[in-house]
Amino acid sequence: MDEENNQNKEEIIFSVSDYIKTLNKGLKGFKAKIIGEVSEFQISAKGHVYYSLKDEKDGSVIKCIIWKYQYLSYGIELKEGLKIIALGSPSLHKQYGFSFIAETIEYAGEGTLKKEYEKLKKKLTQEGFFKEERKRPVPFFPQKIGVITSLKGAVIADFSNNLSKFGFKVKMIDSRVEGQEAVMELISSIKTFRERDIELLVIIRGGGSMESMMAFNNEILVREVVNFPVPVITGIGHHKDAPLMSLASDVSVSTPTAVANIINKSWENAVLVLKEQKENIINSYDNELEDANLLIERSLGKIRGIKDLIFNKYREIENALMISFQGFKNAIRNNKNDLIGYWDKVLFGFNSLILTVEQQLKHSEKIIYLHNPKTQLKLGYSIVSNKEGLIRSVKNAKVGEELDIFVIDGKIVSKVKKIDPVKLQKSNI
């Protein structure tokens, strides 16, 4: 019965092409990293690279391919005997058979990494990529910030938590930042930000080994950073051999927190300056009020003195009048016969007295007018003072201090540059 059922089942027969397609679907699940020495290396007319990886232990060989774009992106020059690590998947070609299709390639061994690092560093140094005079300063008061990092780790939290609240507009792109696989994503992210409206580009990640930092030693990536239209800040971890992208960036620090502090700096300085200016304005206003009060007090003192002088003069005139009237009264009593003649004399004396009083009043008015500070200002004179008070002598002034010069229509603030004492001659009058 079972045999009969099996016979009734239709057997599946694949064409060669279909079977290869079926195999390739399964082979994609065998993605892996393999290490070996390069052999049988050649570049096709289209720029694709065909090579083999040989196991140094037993001589096992696997044919490999890396397409032109990937090969050029990683900046690794394949050659016979070079030990590399390739990441990819196996594939069966319809005509050429089995091959390992590499998505990424990287140097194997820290010695090789160090050697190639120094070689590329020397090349980029000769091109002037690391010169300080080439680097651009962080703009004052940046607001539009572009950030490239992995959004899965603690790095982005450290950066965001330390970025102060100054109205920053932050745009982020999630990218790999670990190993050689990160190169393509980092390059793509930078090119994306070229089309965005930003004032500053930030590339950050945590610390790690030289192998994990390999992507940041990629020549194409370094050139993208150098030629980026706005300043680039990098914070990509601690390492004794600084990644070449860090050396080429406009500003390089070791932590995301330090990057945030650099972005905050101009804003925080502006807050301090505003606070100082506010205090200076208040202090200057207080000083001006104090000087004005002092000037008013001094002016009031002079006015009081003039007032006393006027009242004293009036008292003297009043006494003189009382004496004159008393004399007039006595004269009438003593000499009634000469009343008419004496009256003429009295009128003459009285007119003289009135004239004297009038002259004294005019004199007093002139004194008041001349002692009025505004009168002096109208005549072209000015009043000079400093923080100590009015300047009456060169001894009251110091070189470098500010003086307030009051004129008829305002105040002039000047600074003393030089003092020339002049010996005054005594008047012969």
C-alpha positions, 0 to 999 in steps of 0.5 A, a space after each residue: 500500500 505504501 509503495 503504491 502511494 509513493 509511486 503516485 507521488 509526483 517526483 520533483 525534477 529541477 532544471 539546473 538553473 532552478 536548482 542553483 536558485 534554490 541552493 542560493 536561497 539557502 546559502 544566504 543563511 551562511 553569512 560569515 566572516 572568514 580569515 585567510 591569505 590573499 592569492 590568485 588576485 586579479 581585477 576585471 575590466 569592470 573593476 570587480 576584484 576576483 581573488 582566493 583566500 587560502 588557509 595558512 594551516 592546511 592550504 584550503 582555498 575558497 574563491 572570492 569576489 568583491 564588487 568594484 564599489 565595495 572594494 574602492 570604499 574600504 581603501 584596502 589594496 589587496 595583494 598576494 600574501 595579505 592576510 584579511 578578514 572578509 564578511 559575506 555569503 557563499 553563492 553558486 554562479 550558473 557558469 563559474 561555479 561556487 564563490 564567496 561574495 564579500 560585502 566587506 574586507 578588512 586587515 587581519 591582525 593588529 600589526 597589519 592594522 598599525 602598519 596600514 594606519 601609519 601608511 595612510 596617516 603619512 599620506 594624508 599628513 602630506 596632503 595637509 589634512 591634519 593642519 590646524 590652520 585648515 580647521 574651522 572654528 565651531 560657529 558661535 551660537 549654533 542651533 542646527 546640529 546634525 548627529 551621526 551615531 548608533 541610537 541603540 547605545 548609551 552614547 546618544 543618551 550621554 550627548 543628549 543629557 549634557 546638551 543644554 536647553 538653548 533651543 537646539 534643533 538636532 537631527 539624528 541619523 542612526 548608523 553603525 559605528 563598529 567595525 568595517 561594516 560601519 564604513 558604508 553607513 557612515 559615508 551614506 549618513 554624511 552624504 545625507 547631511 550634505 543635503 540638510 540645513 545644518 550648522 554643525 555635524 557631530 559624529 560620536 561613539 564610545 571607546 574601543 579597540 583599534 579593530 573596532 575603530 577601523 571604520 574611522 581610519 577609512 580614507 574615503 570617510 576622512 575625505 568626506 569629513 574634510 570636504 564637508 560644508 560645515 565644521 565637524 566635531 568628532 567624539 569617538 572614544 579613547 585610543 592611543 592611536 587617534 582615528 584618522 577621522 578624528 585628526 582630520 575633523 575640525 574639533 576632536 574630543 574623546 567623549 560625547 559629553 565633551 562634544 555637548 560641552 563644546 556646543 554649549 560653550 558659546 551660549 553659556 558664555 553669552 549668558 555670563 556676558 549678559 549677566 555682567 552687562 546687566 550688573 554694569 548697567 545697574 552699577 552705572 545707573 546707580 553711579 549716575 544717580 549718586 553724581 546727580 544727587 551730589 551736584 544738586 546738593 552742591 547747587 542747592 548749597 550755593 543757592 542757599 548762600 545767595 538767598 542769605 546774602 539777599 536777605 541780609 542786604 534787604 535787612 541793611 536797607 530796611 535799617 537804613 530806611 528806619 534810620 532815615 525816617 527817624 532822622 526826618 522825624 527829628 528834623 521836623 521837630 527841631 526845625 519847623 521853620 526850615 521845613 520846606 528847605 529841609 524837605 528838599 534835602 530829605 527828598 534828595 537823600 531819599 532819592 539817593 537812598 532809593 538809587 542806592 537800594 536799586 543799585 544794590 538790588 541790581 548787584 545782588 541780581 547780578 551775583 545770583 545770575 553769575 553764581 547760577 551754574 547754568 549761566 556759566 554753561 551758557 557762556 561756553 564754560 563747562 563743569 568737570 567732575 569725576 567720581 570724587 566730585 568737581 575738578 577744580 585743579 589738575 591735582 584732582 584728575 588722574 591719567 586714565 580715569 573717566 571725567 564727566 563734562 557738563 555743558 549747556 545741552 548735556 554731558 560728555 564722558 571723556 578719558 584723561 590721556 595727559 595732564 599738563 600743569 600750568 603755573 598761574 601768575 598772580 594778578 596785579 589788581 
